[in-house]
Amino acid sequence: MKNTITKENLITRVSEKTNQPKDVVRAVIQQTFDSICEYLEEGNRLELRRFGVFSVKERRPRVGRNPNSPQKAIQIPASKVAVFKASIILKKQVKK
């Protein structure tokens, strides 16, 4: 199994590669994540060339069942979810 990289690992790596203080990098990364969330919350689509596209998808309402009591069906309401579609370039890099 591969390692999991945390946000703190990402901050350290970017800080070392850019010779910027960790506090500055942390603020920039957090603001980037916050901005992505705000754009998606507004219903926008965010396209990052050569990386991928973030968008919001609406799930239809559906009937679900509890596996512990399958005879009892419940109605699951419609909901919105964030989705990410990787670019062709990112897919090729991951495939290597």
C-alpha positions as CSV (number, residue, x, y, z in Angstrom):
1,M,0.0,0.0,0.0
2,K,1.2,3.5,-0.9
3,N,1.7,6.3,1.7
4,T,-1.0,8.7,2.5
5,I,0.1,12.3,2.1
6,T,-1.5,14.8,4.5
7,K,-2.1,18.5,4.0
8,E,0.9,19.0,6.4
9,N,3.1,16.8,4.2
10,L,2.0,18.8,1.1
11,I,2.8,22.1,2.9
12,T,6.3,20.9,3.9
13,R,7.0,19.7,0.3
14,V,5.9,22.9,-1.3
15,S,7.7,24.9,1.3
16,E,11.0,23.1,0.5
17,K,10.6,23.3,-3.3
18,T,9.7,27.0,-3.3
19,N,12.0,28.1,-0.4
20,Q,8.9,29.8,1.2
21,P,8.1,29.8,4.9
22,K,5.6,27.1,5.9
23,D,3.2,29.7,7.3
24,V,3.0,31.4,3.9
25,V,2.5,28.1,2.1
26,R,0.0,26.9,4.6
27,A,-2.1,30.1,4.2
28,V,-2.0,29.9,0.3
29,I,-3.0,26.2,0.3
30,Q,-5.8,26.7,2.8
31,Q,-7.1,29.7,0.8
32,T,-7.0,27.6,-2.4
33,F,-9.0,24.9,-0.8
34,D,-11.4,27.4,0.7
35,S,-11.9,29.1,-2.7
36,I,-12.6,25.8,-4.4
37,C,-15.3,25.0,-1.8
38,E,-16.8,28.5,-2.2
39,Y,-17.0,28.2,-6.0
40,L,-18.6,24.7,-5.7
41,E,-21.0,25.9,-3.1
42,E,-22.2,28.6,-5.5
43,G,-22.8,25.9,-8.1
44,N,-19.8,26.9,-10.3
45,R,-17.6,24.5,-12.2
46,L,-13.8,24.9,-11.6
47,E,-11.5,23.9,-14.4
48,L,-7.8,23.6,-13.7
49,R,-6.0,23.0,-17.0
50,R,-3.8,20.0,-17.2
51,F,-5.2,18.8,-13.8
52,G,-8.9,18.3,-13.9
53,V,-12.4,19.7,-13.3
54,F,-14.3,20.1,-10.0
55,S,-18.1,20.3,-10.3
56,V,-21.3,19.7,-8.4
57,K,-23.5,16.8,-9.4
58,E,-27.1,16.4,-8.2
59,R,-28.1,12.9,-7.1
60,R,-31.7,11.9,-7.7
61,P,-33.8,10.8,-4.8
62,R,-33.8,7.0,-4.4
63,V,-35.0,4.2,-2.2
64,G,-32.4,2.6,0.1
65,R,-32.5,-0.4,2.4
66,N,-30.8,-1.1,5.7
67,P,-28.8,-4.3,5.3
68,N,-29.7,-5.3,8.9
69,S,-33.5,-5.1,8.2
70,P,-33.9,-5.4,4.4
71,Q,-37.7,-5.4,4.5
72,K,-37.6,-1.8,5.7
73,A,-37.1,0.6,2.7
74,I,-36.2,4.2,3.4
75,Q,-36.5,7.2,1.0
76,I,-33.2,8.9,0.4
77,P,-33.7,12.5,-0.6
78,A,-31.9,14.2,-3.5
79,S,-28.6,15.7,-2.7
80,K,-25.7,17.5,-4.2
81,V,-22.1,16.1,-4.2
82,A,-18.8,17.5,-5.3
83,V,-17.1,15.5,-8.1
84,F,-13.7,15.6,-9.7
85,K,-12.8,14.5,-13.2
86,A,-9.1,14.1,-13.8
87,S,-7.6,15.5,-17.0
88,I,-6.1,13.2,-19.7
89,I,-2.7,14.5,-18.7
90,L,-3.2,13.6,-15.0
91,K,-4.5,10.2,-16.0
92,K,-1.5,9.5,-18.1
93,Q,0.9,10.6,-15.3
94,V,-0.8,8.3,-12.8
95,K,-0.8,5.4,-15.2
96,K,3.0,5.5,-15.6
